[in-house]
Amino acid sequence: MQYDASGAPVPASARLIYLMGPSGAGKDSVLGAAREQLMARHVRIARRVITRADGGRWEDADGVSLCVFEQMHARGEFALTWRANGLAYGIPAYIDEWLSQGWHVLVSGSRAHLEQARSRYPELVPVLLTVAPQVLRERLVGRGREGLDEIERRLVRNQCMQLLVQEGVRVVDDSAALDDAVCGLLAVLFAAGVTTSP
């Protein structure tokens, strides 16, 4: 068994955990609530970069302009990138260093770009955060970021994406209490062999 500088055991094979889910499903809330427990299980959470000036206000992300994003991309600062809903998203390249150090790394990704991520990280663990349609609608309306037409389009897109869930994707429901979703996430990581305790 190997150990890191803090004395914690280092996993034999670090893996990327690819968390997906519709906007409004509560990914940032779940990750915020689970952060300490994930760190205790040798899992680090990466902040993604998004081309929205108020990205940091609405989610755990670094907001940059499209020009800055493209400059970062040209410099090789991203491990993964994709476009969705008129925005560009990037996962910083430092996750590869974390993985090489033996940390499991959790990123917030896109359902439509799972195969892109899997082609670079074949051993990744795909996790889908789901939420009941009515609960999702209430959350989207409550945050006041989109108009009602945009919310309805997001709900329709979510239903279509749910039909594309692939075999091997582990599902966590976030329709009820936040603590339940945190427990569900820890349980699926344990079942996937990523962590040693749920």
N, C-alpha and C positions, 0 to 999 in steps of 0.2 A: 504494500500500500504506500502510495506517495502522499506527501503532505505539503500544503502551501506555507507561505511565510507566517500565517496566523496559527498554524498548527492544525487547520481543518483538513480532512482527507480530500484528496483531489480525485475526481472521477476518472476511471480508466479510459473512458471514451466520452468526451464532451459532445453535446448535441445541441442543435438549434431547435428551439421551440417556436413554432410559427402560429401565433394566435390570430384568428380571423373572426369577423363578425360584422354585422351591419352597423352603420353610423347610428349611434344612439343605443346600442346594445349594452353599453356600460363597460367597455374594455378598460378604459383608464381608471374607472372606479374600482374594478376588480383588482387591477394590477397595483393600484395604490394601497388597497387594503391588504394585499397578499405580499407586498414587497419584503417586509422583514422575514416572513416565513420562507419566502423563496430564497433570500440571501442565506438563511440558515441551512438551506438544502443545496447550497452551491449553485444557485441560479441567479444570474445578473439580468437586469432589464435594460434594453437599449432604447434610447430616445430616437424617434425618427424625425426626419426633416421634411417640412411640408411648405409648399409655396402659398401660404396664407399668412398675411401680416399679423393676424391675431391668433396664430396657431397655438401659442403658449397659453392663451386665455381659454380656449375651448378644449384643449387636450394636452396630454403630456408630450409635447413635440416642440421642436425649434422652428419658428416661422421665418422664412426667408423669401426674397423676391425671386421671380423666375430667372432673372439674370444671374443672381448669386448662385442659385441652384445649378444652373448650367455650368457655371465656372467650377463649382465643387465637383460636378460630375466629370468634367474634362480633366481635373486634377486627380481623378481616381479615388475620391473621398467616400464613395458609396460601394457597399457590397451588393446591394439590390436597389433597383429603382422601378417605378411604374407610374402610370398616369391613370387618374380616375376622377370623374365629376369635375373636369376642367382644372384639376390640380396635379402637381407633380409631387411624388413621395420618394424619399430615399432612406435606406437603412445604412448608417455609417459603417465604413470599412473597419473601424476598430473592433467590431465584433469578431473578426478573424483572429485578432490578437488575444481577445478574451478566451475564445475557443482553444487556441493553442496553449493557453495557460491552464487549461483543464476546467474552465467554467462552462456550465451549460448557459446558453444565452437565449432569452425570450424576446421576441420582436413582435410588434403589432403589424401584421401584413394584410394583404388583399386576397380575398377568395378567388378573384379572377386571375391572379398571378401566382397561385400556389405551385403550378408546374414549373414556372420560371425559378422559383426559390428551390424547389426540389431538385432541379437539374444542377444547381450549384452546391446544394447541401443534401445529398441523397439520403442521409440518415435522419433528416429533420423529423420532428414530431408535430404533425398538424393538429391544431385544436380549434374547434369552432364554438364560439360563444353565441348561443341562441337566446331569443326572447320571444314571448308570445306576441302576435301581431298587434293586439290592442294595447299591450304594455309599451311596445315600441312606438306606436303612434302617440301615446300620451307623453313619452319621454321626448320625442322629436318636437311636439307642439310646446312642451314645457320649456325647452331650452331656447326657443324663439330665434333660432338661427336661420331657418328657412320658412318660406311662405307655404301655405297649405297645398298648393299645386306641387311644389317641389317635394314636400313630405309624402304626398300620394305616390309620386314617381319613385321615391326611395322605397316605399313599402312594396310596390309592384316588383321593383328590381330585386328586393330581398327575397320575395317569394320565388322568383325565377332562379336566383342563386341557390336557394335551399335545395332545389331539385338537382343541382349539379354537385352536391356534396359527394365526395369520392369515398371509396372504400378505404378504411384505415384512418379516416379523420375522426378524432375523438371529440365528443360533444359535451359541452357544459351549459346548463340552463341558467340564465340570469333573469328569470321572470319574477322571482320573489325576493327573499332577503339577500343582501349582499354577502353576508357570512356564508350562506348556503353555496353561493357561486364560488367563493374562495375555497371552501372545502371541496367542491366539485373539481376545481382546477388542480388542487394538490392531489386529489385522488387519481385523476387521469394521468398525472405525471408519474405517480407511484406505479400505476398499472402499466405504464409504458416503459418502466424500468429506468426512468430518468433520475428519480430520487429514491432514497432508501426508506422514507417514511411518508405516509399520506398527510 
